[in-house]
Amino acid sequence: MLYAQNDGPNTRLPFRAAPDTMATRLQTFDPTGPVFGVSQIMEGVLSDSYIVGPGDGFLITIWGTRNESFETTVTPEGKLFIPQITEIPVAGLTLAAFHDTLSVEMGKFFFAARVSATLVRLRQFQVHVLGRVLNPGSYPAHAVTRAQEVIRLAGGLLDEASLRRIQVKRQDQVTESIDLLRFNRSGEKRFNPYVQDGDVIIVPQQADSVMTLGAVWVPGRYEFREDDTIKTLIELAQGFKPEAYREVVELIRFSEDGLTTTKTMLDLRDTTSTAWHMSLKSDDQIFVRSIPRWREKHRVTVLGEVQYPGVYFIDQHVTTLKDIVTITGGFTNDVSLAESFIIRSDKQVTVDPEYERLKLVQVEDMTSDEYGYFKMKARERPGRMRIDFQQLFENDSAIENIILKGGDVVTISKDRETIMLSGAVTSPGAIIFDPRLTIENYIERAGGFGWNARKNKTRVIKAQTGAWIWAKEAKTLGPGDTIWVPEKPNRDWLSIFFQGLATAGQIATIILVVDTVSK
């Protein structure tokens, strides 16, 4: 099962087992231990929380009647040896208590002297890592090593390992609960504590889960802990998105029978409300709806022959087609109003199964009705609106001045100034448009009909609508129109002759049989 806590299929969290397992097994630990100055002691918290133990090294400095500096190490018996003076029991003391004890004990031997101690070398000890890790075993650590680092030394967690219910046993008692997911999501150090001498880190199997969906930043399924609340799950999901409808958040919970569910609506607008601290149960699901039409951006795209084509914001239910053309600086000199159009993307797109089927069929295998339907559907332009730009901008027709909607694409076409001759003509190609010329004139300019032209099937394809019109029915031509002259179909006359002979023979045979029977 994929978990949202896995952060996607192409990334690995730092506590997951690395793909190169051999490299993980060969990782080593510096046996001499790191040497730190005061400013290098990690995270600035050891003065209060660090527990002094065997192997810790200190720099002792004495000022006053005697000035002296020397390094010394806590012995395995837990004592700090001061050469030629005394031994001071310090094991188990915090660093702050250690300083106080040192001042008192040294004061017995030096009158009016000040003593300071600086921790310069941290002791090394063993921590045991057990359970669902790549390489269970014992690993060296220091007092500034956190649990996640020791797990990394053990090769990392296996895919089925728990991320949130890792336990630390200290002196045969569970003293810490590690939640690496919350640590890596929030950075709260309490979920990734320091290890101590003799700690046993136990990594169990993943078990129960909860889920959050909807308007949160990282929706998905998360491992469940007994102390989880609504607040915990929302934080794991990285919080609400701005469009989240916090007033009505839906909690789905299974009943005791494990078959039916109950629904609870929560108001999570106030983070101090009791709803935030409501305890979760295994398999709970939280659905966060989005506010309808949240920050909906009403934009249109203007393409083609305007001074400044691009994307423009509009006032919904206010901005008209004429307004947007004015905003774009007006038309260029090469505009073709007759060919300009608008595509409205919010029109519902439906799939036509018959058209999809015919797209896979060869034209010669279609019936006449199928071919006609196929051509009709192929000429359709989904979302295209029937707007007469010439009427609007030349005659100021208010009917054509539609109100634009967000997502509209306004295409102002370029004046092609040509008529295209295609098919069975001597020299197919583009001819400069002249409103005085007829279809016959354009065909003559293209060199006339080809030898295999089907003259009576000549069509005009209108640039503005894509409609196919019989040549004899086309009253006018416009820039961009296409005159298409189809070719005569190729016929195998010899095959047709033999087929005719075979048919005649069959008819003669039938007549002979009928005549014989009648006699």
Residue, then its C-alpha position, 0 to 999 in steps of 0.5 A: m500500500l502506498y503511503a502519503q508519508n513516503d513522499g512520492p515514488n521517486t524520493r526516499l526519506p532519510f530514514r528509509a533503507a538506501p538502494d545500495t545496501m552494500a554501501t550501507r553495510l560498509q559505513t564506519f564510525d570514527p572510534t576516537g570520537p569527535v573533538f568539539g569546542v564550546s561553539q561546536i557542541m550540537e544545538g546548544v542544549l548540552s549545558d542543561s541536558y547532557i549527562v556526563g559519563p565515562g569517556d567524556g574529555f574535559l579541558i580544566t582551567i584554573w585561575g588565581t593563586r595557581n594558573e594551569s590548564f590540562e585535559t582529563t577524561v572521565t574514567p570507566e568508574g565514572k570519576l574525573f581525575i585531577p592530577q596530583i589533587t583528587e578524583i571527583p565522582v561525576a558520572g550521571l551528572t548533567l553538565a550544569a551539575f558537573h560544573d557546580t560539583l567541580s567548583v565545590e571540590m576544587g575550592k577545597f584545595f585552592f583558595a580564591a581560585r576560579v575553575s572552569a571545565t570545557l567539554v572537548r571530547l564526547r564519549q562513544f557508546q553502543v546503541h542496539v537497533l532491532g526490528r524492521v531495519l536493513n541491518p539490525g545490530s549494535y552501532p556506536a554513537h555519541a551523546v549528540t547522536r539522534a535516533q534517526e542517525v543510528i537508524r541510518l547506520a543500521g541501513g535505514l528502515l525497510d519499506e514495511a517498517s513503522l515510521r511513527r511508533i519506534q520505541v527506545k528501551r532504556q534499562d528495560q523500560v520504554t522511555e522514548s517514542i520516536d516519530l520520524l515522520r513528524f520530525n521530518r515534517s515539522g522539525e520538532k526534535r522531541f520526535n527524534p531524541y538523543v540516544q544514551d548509553g545502552d539504548v535499544i531502538i525497536v522498529p516495529q511493523q507498520a500497522d493501522s492507518v488514517m487518511t486525509l483527502g481534499a484541500v490539504w497540501v499532502p493528502g493521502r494515507y498516514e500511519f496511525r498512533e494511539d495519541d493522534t488527533i485531528k490536529t496531528l493528521i492535518e499537520l502531517a498533511q502539511g496543513f490546509k490549502p487556502e481554498a479549504y472549506r474549514e467550516v465543514v470538515e467531514l470525519i468518516r469513522f467505522s462503527e464497531d461492526g466494522l461494516t457501517t460508517t458514521k459521519t461527523m461534521l467538524d468546524l476547524r476554523d478556530t484552531t483553539s476549538t475542541a474539535w482540533h484535539m478530537s482523538l482519532k481511531s484507526d481507519d478514520q478518514i477526513f475529507v476537506r472540501s474546497i470553497p466553490r470557485w475559489r479565486e477563479k481567474h477570469r481570463v481570455t486569450v486573444l490570438g492573431e491580428v491584434q496589436y498586442p495578442g496575449v492573455y487578458f483578465i476580464d470582468q466576468h459578465v461585463t467584458t464584451l468582445k468589442d471591449i477586449v479588442t479595444i484593450t488589445g490595441g485594435f486590429t492590424n492591417d492584415v486582419s480577416l474579420a470573415e475568418s475570425f472566431i471564438i472558441r468557448s472551452d467550457k462547452q461540454v465535450t462528449v465522446d461520439p462512439e460512432y465517430e470514434r469507430l469510423k476514424l478506425v475504418q478505411v474510407e473505401d470500407m464505409t457505406s455512403d451514409e457512414y462516409g457522409y456522417f464521418k465528413m460531417k463530424a470531421r468538419e465540426r469544431p468543438g466549442r466554436m461560436r458562430i459570431d459575425f465579426q464583420q457585422l460587429f466591427e463594420n456595422d456595429s451590430a449589438i447582437e454579435n457583441i457577446i459577453l466573454k467568459g473566462g477561458d474563451v479564446v478569441t482568434i483574429s485571423k490573418d487575411r489570406e487574400t487567396i483562393m486555394l485550388s485543390g484536386a484535379v486541376t492542371s496547376p493546383g495552388a493558391i490564387i490571389f482573391d479577386p471578388r469579381l472572379t467566379i469559380e470557373n474563372y479561378i479554375e481557368r487560372a489554374g490551367g483548367f480541369g485535369w484529364n480525370a476531373r469529375k467536373n460535376k462534383t466540384r465543391v467549395i469549402k468555406a474558410q469561415t464555417g468549414a462547410w462543403i458547398w456544391a459549386k453550382e450552389a456557391k453564390t460568392l467566394g471569400p478570402g481563404d475559400t478552397i475550390w476542390v475538384p475531385e478525381k474520377p475513380n479508377r476503374d478496371w474496365l477489363s474486370i468489369f467486362f468479365q464480371g458482366l460476361a459472368t453475370a450474363g452467363q448466370i442469367a442465361t443458365i437461369i432462363l434455360v432451367v426455367d424453360t426446361v422445368s416449364k416444359 
